[in-house]
């Protein structure tokens, strides 16, 4: 299948080179998660209403999806709307939902043409009915695509995810399908909304804030974090490359020490040979 650029423009030779060097430099994260923060502040700084910041952020989403797909990222999770965001003014929520519908109608075919699957996690049944319908249709249309998964966190929070998992496990214990001794990290993970994907390797937050904002709390236990000072509407692929470069310089020890990591890598290499 010939891949169609999501931005409807050809990739520059310079960008192809940048991506090639990034792949040669080190490992590309399998799963990238992004807290897309700063839309409102970007709009305020430019004398615009908040929804204009969200609209401008759509271009950042499009460019990030495209560049991640080109790099070979397998999962991209975007924190689009938290459960706490329902507390915002009704007019802003309504505008956000309309923007989501417009984006789904405009972008779904492009995702499908590029073999990209759309998924959603969160309390999506809380979305307005027309918005929910568009989302389900987009997910169904792209359900069998394999190049990359774009995972929208909508009406999502990490605490909701964990609470939901605990309730499901409790029900299984009550019914006798699970005994308490079987409850472990693997079991809990299997009941989370992200059970079918690996934990994020890299979590990017734009807007310069240093907090996780109730996002993928369990899943981010060993995720590498990168804080970008730019507001989300300003974020582009070069900023993504900078975050991945930083990720590639880090040693992921998972509680061990450097010597243990080196020994494990050496043993794996010997087995492969």
Secondary structure by P-SEA (a helix, b strand, c coil): ccccccccccccaaaaaaaaaaaaacccccbbbbccccaaaaaaaacccaaaaaaaaaaaaaaaaaaaaaacccbbbbcccccccccccaaaaaaaaaaaaaaaaccaaaaaaacbbbbbbcccccccaaaaaaaaaaaaaacccccccccccccccaaaaaaaaaaaaaaaaaacccccccccaaaaaaaccccccccccbbbbccccccccccccccccbbbbbbbccccccccaaaaaaaaaaaaaccccccccaaaaaaaaaaaaaaac
